Amino acid sequence: MAVLHFDLLGGALYILVFTSIVYMPEVRTEDNVTGQRLTLSVDVTTTLHITTPSYLSVTISGGQLRRGLIGYDFSSQRLQNLAAALSPAGVRIGGTYSDFLHFDPTSDDANCVDVTEPGKSVTDSHSANVTLEEARQMKRASSSMGNLDFTMSGQRWDNITKFCDQVGWDILWDLNLLDHPNKTWDSTLVKQFLDYSSSRGVKIPMFELGNEPNLYERKFYVHVEADELAEDYSILKDLLSQMPQYASSGLYAPGVNNLDIFSSSRKYLTQFLENSGCEMITEIALHHYYFKKEEVSLADFVDVEVMDTLRTQLEFAYNITWNSCRLMKPIRFTETSTASGGGVPKVSNAFIAGFLWLDKLGLSATYGITHVFRQTFLKSSYALVTQTHKPNPDYYLSVLFKRLVEGPVFRVYDHGLTPTVRVYAHCVRKSHYNYPDGAIVVYYLNVGTEASVLSLGQFNATDVHLFILSPGDEEGMLSRKVKLNDELLEMNGSDLPSLEPKPHSGDVPLAPKTFGFIVIPEADVQLCKQYHRHDDGKILSC
């Protein structure tokens, strides 16, 4: 069992944490929940990093765009409310199919997806010496894939950008990299797209070029070498510099996947950065999934060893960045979820997926990841929201994270905390619940099988606010519903439930297989007071 112990010493909050089991007397809460006391230690005298309000962001996949954005009824008030509750956020629109997207402002949406008759398999004609365009032509003839090319109309783009503007989402647009004859990226069609967007005042503050180019050989039988990609980004950067609307937009690359698993990803990232990539881009873009959907068990979703594979990816990323750029280039996850390939049906969209999601948000923040783009907002098994606009459990977890977490990230010392309880600490985002300056939020996940108790020490006489999430019905870990403080969360027509905290004093019970947030309004943490009084946090240094 686990207990977290809070002390206030010299005006600063100390939360002492021990990672190995410490044999201490059990304590009993007012709710008659018993658990063993552990003490946490959080260093609130310095901040590791600072998370922005848009740290948690979302994606719309290129495949969804190709299939006509099924489920995206942009006129739906319910959909608008669901999206706006996650703002401010970035929205990455892209993925595998972005490399086959073409823009035609005059095209008919009804004919935007072209599919040819099945032909000879590309594997029958594979040659290591084919050009990109030849390989694309072969791919179009593949009986297994058909024609991957599709066209997006101006009207569809207008609808997307209007929606994003309404709900407070900043667009990260993933451009087609496979317009690439003779080893040089052709920006002609992109310029047409940008001219159209600029003429309508469309804001696109972020761009990517291609998707997981290290996998092109396996997927498309073509090569775009890392040094070529760096040159392509140079072309894109020059193009954007000539357009006042987009001259200051950020560039993010190379979008390789799972450094912890694939040596090819590590090699590609290294070569890209060493061939002027460090100078070409604003931040490094990476993708991360814990596992393939075909290779996972339920136990993996609550396995701390699986959670720690993310730590390996992050350490690879920063080591490669430092060695290649000689500075700590910022890093973001532009695509990430639990399982690749659309997620695990009936699992990646269930309550159990929240453990990996919350741990990823917490661990990434401690390493200084600037943004985490959740794959995806709508549809698919790992989506936050279903095609019929029903929130999955991770949606409510994400909304709470957006409302409660912002600013300085604090180091939690894990000298003795049992491995089944993981804890992160930040300043609280004060705006939604009107918390006072200096408030702190601690969020936890308990993947263990026994109840735990969070002992508040000196804060016994001080109220805290609880946001504890648990399964919403008898399906348990596989529930598609979720409770907040034992109250089932349900939409009221187009409106979200209020997500109100539960006031609490004294020891806090942590039920097994739950996660949640504990806000200490009167913590009076000086770094949080400084951040809260200066919204941009610029007075703080890491």
Secondary structure by P-SEA (a helix, b strand, c coil): cbbbbbbbcccbbbbbbbccccccbbbbccccbbbbbbbbbbcccccccccccccbbbbbcaaaaaacccccccccaaaaaaaaaaccbbbbccccccccbbbbcccccccccccccccccccccccccccaaaaaaaaaacccccccbbbbcaaaaaaaaaaaaaacccccccccccccccccccaaaaaaaaaaaaaacccccbbbcccccccccccccccccaaaaaaaaaaaaaaaaaccccccbbbbccccccccccaaaaaaaaaaaaacccccccbbbbbbbccccccccccccccccccaaaaaaaaaaaaaaaaaccccccccccccccccccccccccccccaaaaaaaaaaaaaaacccbbbcccccccccccccccccccaaaaaaaaaaaccccbbbbbbcccccccbbbbbccccccccccccbbbbbbbbbcccbbbbbbbcccccbbbbbbcccccccccccccbbbcccbbbbbcccccccbbbbbbccbbbbcccccbbbbbcccccaaaaaaaaccccccccc
